[in-house]
Amino acid sequence: MDNVERVLSDIRQDAEIMRTRFTGLVDDVANILEKHGFGVAKAFLLEKEGHRELQYQAKALLRVLEKVETYPDVSADRATARLIIKAVSMLKLARGGQE
C-alpha cells in the first residue's frame, strides 16, 4: 500500500468525514489547494466555517487536509493532493455512504 492509498484509507475510516454531505465546496478547495497551497486552502475553509450552511463541510475538509499533510510525499505533490480532495465524495459512495 502506498501513501496515497493510506491517505484514502484514513479518510474512508473517518466517520466525521464520511457522514458529511459535500457540495461544490470540494471542487473549490481542490482548485485552491492546487493553485495556492495548503495554507490558502485552510484559510478559505476557516472562513467558510463561519457560514452556517457550509460549516460541516469546511470542518470535514479541514480534516481531509490534515490527513493529506500527514504524508509529506503526498502533500508535496499538489496535483495528487487535489485528486484526493476531489475523491472524497466518491469515497463515500464506494463505502456505501449517502450523497
Secondary structure, 3 states (H helix, E strand, C coil): CCHHHHHHHHHHCCHHHHCCCCCCHHHHHHHHHHHHCHHHHHHHHHHHCCCCCCHHHHHHHHHHHHHHHCCHHHHCCHHHHHHHHHHHHHHHHHHCCCC
